[in-house]
Amino acid sequence: MKFLSQMQIRDVLLNILLELQQACKKNGINFYLVGGSLLGAVRHQGFIPWDDDVDIGLRRPDYDRLQELSKKDDFLPPYLKLISHEKGNSQYPFMKIIDTRYSMEQGYIKEGDVTSIWIDIMPTDGLPNDDRKIKIIYKKAALYRKILMLNFAKAGEGKSKLKALLKPLIIPFAKMIGVNRANKLLDNLSRSTPYEKADKVGCIMWGLYGTKECMDKKDFERSVDVTFEGHTFKAPSCWDSYLSNLYGNYMELPPKEKQVTHELKVWKKETEEF
């Protein structure tokens, strides 16, 4: 088995991103680079040198429409597949688009042991105007995410000795709630403030930075162009304040110990299944 290099992994990810962009444009859907992908576009005009994933965000109405369009056989090339918890083929609450020609293993996560290389597709949802209520929403989301991740964590393994020791003790409690219920809790919480009626928006279900994810809807929906690996993509017009909220002085490189990857092992399948 020959593993792909980081450069080869990025080539696969970029192809997925470009194919999705083409499919979305044909159907009048806009998506935005968000998170580390937007940071990479602004600071490096492409992937962050040590990064190995792509994150995009959509307005909740476009996110739901994308999920419906993905049911059509001709929406994407045959080797690309959009998976989600709603479809019953993903353990995460948000959509992913995968390249089925490849297999993958990842660090300390066990999601059916092997899956395919992917791009994360995140919904941007409505938030209340009350800051106190926003804090409550993000605290609940963080709790639900922890429960979910423990459901498919590898017992006895972790990024620290303490985490490795604690996992076998707390995983059974997370499994009592289960993946389905945890995902449903996250989805319901994310939709609790209707997008159309909201003045503020943010990624809730996977909003790892909590209230710092919050943006004014009008600024999020107004887009600007950014360059990523020689191609043009959309970003929210509030990209500067968004990145500052998430990363502080985002143009400054983090220390070496924080320049970490997702520890992916990717290889091409011997037989193509599409």
Secondary structure, DSSP 8 states (H G I E B T S, - for coil): --B--HHHHHHHHHHHHHHHHHHHHHTT---EE-HHHHHHHHHHSSS-TT----EEEEEHHHHHHHHHHTTSTTSS-TTEEEE-TTTTS-SSSSEEEEETTEEEEETTB-SSS-B--EEEEEEEEEE-S-HHHHHHHHHHHHHHHHHHHHHTB-TT--SSHHHHHHHHHHHHHHHHHHHHHHHHHHHHHHTSS-GGG-SEEE--TT-TTGGGG-EEHHHHHSEEEEEETTEEEEEETTHHHHHHHHHSSTTS---GGG-----EEEEE-SS---
